[in-house]
């Protein structure tokens, strides 16, 4: 992969990293390192909240039933938890609802609205879904249901469904939009729900700068001191301790477990885990979530290996499909291929009549807009610039592949590259440097863990681990690990000089800390 070294502006690594993020003034630095929710009051006052709040207050007074309608990913599950627990705290009668991926598909469904009617509900509040539910909004009116949409996905041609109230923001995740509504109703206690918002913000890969950084910064404090029995059971099963939860643990350990239920079974069990107050039920649900996640991992591994065989590395965009894949894992397949190739990827689980697809963007592409240029071949499509999902007739898949391939030639122009934030001399690689970088937590989109580079660094003690999959060794005496690079043992030798691109890690073992380089790329 080609490397792109960002322009040098300072010899001080912290100042260089701040400059790379566009943070220059003292005030900007203060807001970055010490983010406060009070700095973002305007972002939380979203149009539509006042009207929705008045309707909810009326429902509380009259004893009306409200449905908190989420989605089956972590953002939707967390948003449903925010609505359910927040509205219940205000005295509302609330029933949560999560659609079934296979039976209902993506978004607000007619089945879900019929469930609301049959339950006697007069209000449905969505979270993380609904912004393109034009037909469903009309159906809700027919049923006599007041529909309140809270969402953050991209609109279709800047049009809103004809709902009672629409609360929409592109700046924050779906659960955070729902939190803004609850905050208007419950200003004194809304911050107690920020643990859910942090889970959702990181999991949905929102930019961790500005308002999202403040939400996650505060939410992580609550996660690390949580008294929620469901979260504590989940952390215990994942081998995590309170006080050690960062954005990395959310994105790589917690979110996959919560998402697994919606991918293979029913996400309502993940919501139950987040909300339960029964320790015994929490342990059972956490065990179920963890076991389902292990099943998901095995299925994903097989699917990714199959997908790799379909990839043509010369192309700017990859479209892979198979009859063997579950629709619940195609997003993971697309993400893995995208990560490894640096190119936008579409993965499709082929069904008998209809197929489900998921896409992930590479190189800054706007993947949902690219898919919408193929709407004539799709049954439904929605999502963000970075990730999207769709339904397609199986008979249209080949035409869809050809059209996307043609569009990619003119739409996608950026070459794949690895962005290096700064060059570091090997003599400066010390534990203290890692701790300086850790002050940039929480890491995520728009604030990634910095990839650094050291040129002409000497290798030694080369070996493979993990049944030959991974390469380990030392570089100028500093230990490194290069995941999935075990095959390079055949072309490298001790004493050889190479260029390394890496992130800095602290390897903790037996109450000792030492520096480790986690290698992203290696150039001879």
C-alpha positions, 0 to 999 in steps of 0.5 A: 500500500502507498503511504502518505506522510502528512506535512510536518508542522511541529517537532512536538508530536502532540502539537503535530497531531493537533494540527493534523486534526485542524485544532490550532487555537488554545480554545480549540485545544481546551475543548478537545482535551476537556470536552463539555456537553455545555459547549454544544447546547445548540446541537442538542436543540433540534427542530421538532423536539418541542412539538414531540415533547408536548405530545408525550406529556399529553400521553403521560397525562392520559395514560396512553401507551408509547412504543419505543421503536429501535433498530437491530444494531447497537445504535438502534438498540441503545436508542431504544434503551434511551427512550424506554428508560428515559420515558419510563422515568417521566411516568410514561407507559412505554413498550420497546420494539425491535424489528426482526432482520429477516422477517421485517427487513430494515427500517420502520415496518408495517408489521411493527406499526400493526404491533403498535396498533394491536397493543393499543399504542397511540404513539410510536417513537422511532430511533435510528430509523424512519427518515425515509419511511414515507409509505409507513408514515402514511400507514401510521396515520391510517392506523390513528398512530402519531409517529415521532421520528428521531433519526440521523440517516441521510434524507431522500432528496431533503424530504421528510415523511409526513409524520407528527414530528420529525427530529433529525440531525446528521451530526450525531448518532440515532441514540443521541438524537433520541437522547436530545428528545429525552433531555427536553423531558427529563433535563435533570436525569438525562445524563444518566443515559449517556452510557448508552449514547457512548455505546451507540456513537462509537459503534455507529462510527460517528466522527469523534470530534466536537459534539460526538467527542463530548458525548463519548467523553461523558458516556465513558465515565458512566460506563466505567462506573456503571451499576447496570447489571446487564452491562456488568454481566456483559463486561465480565463475559468479555473479560473486561473490568470497570475502569478499562473501557475505552472506545476500543473496547466498545468498538471491538469487543462490546459492540460485536456482542450486542450486534450478534443477536440482530445479525443471527437471532433477534436483537430484542435480547440485546435490548433486554440485556441493556435494560434488565435489573435482574442479575440472574436474567442479566447473566443468562442474556449475556451468556446468550449474547456471547454464544451467538457472537462466537457463532457469528465470528465463525460464519464471518470468517468463512464468508470473508475467506470466500469473499477474498477469492472474488476480489479483483485488486485492480478495481476501485470498488468491490462487489461480492455475493454468495448464496452461502452468506447470512444477511446478518453478516454481509456488513461485516464481510463488506467491512473486512474486505474494505479494510484490507483493500482500502476500497469501497465494498458491497457484499450481498447475501443472495436469496431465492427471490430477494437479496440483502446487501450491505456496503462500506465506504473506503477512501472517503467515498459517499457510499449511500449516494453511489447506491442511490444512483442504482435505485432503478435496480433496488427495492430499498436503500438507506444509510450514511456516507460511510455505510449503507444497506439495501434490498435487491431482486436476486435477478437484478444482481448481475445488472447491479454489479455492472452498473456499479462497476461503470459508476466506479470508473467515473465516481471513485477517483482516489487511490488507496493509501495509508495516512502517516501522521508523523515520522518518529525516530527510533530513539524517541520511541518510549513509553512516555510517548504512548501516554502522550498519545493516549491523551487523545482518547477517545479514538475513532473516526476523524480522531484515529489512533495515530499511525506513525512511521519510522524509516530505516529501522533494523529488524531482529528476533523474527518469528511467527505466532498464531499458527504462522499467521502473525509476524513478531520480532524486534525493531531497533530492540523494540518489540513489534507484532504485525497481524496477518503478516506471517508469510513475510517471514520468508522474505525478511531476515535479521539485520535488515533495514525496513520502513515501519508504519505502526500504532504505539501500544503498551503491552501489559503483562505480569504487572509490567508495562513495555512498549510494543509497535502494532505494525500496519504496514512494512516496506522493504 
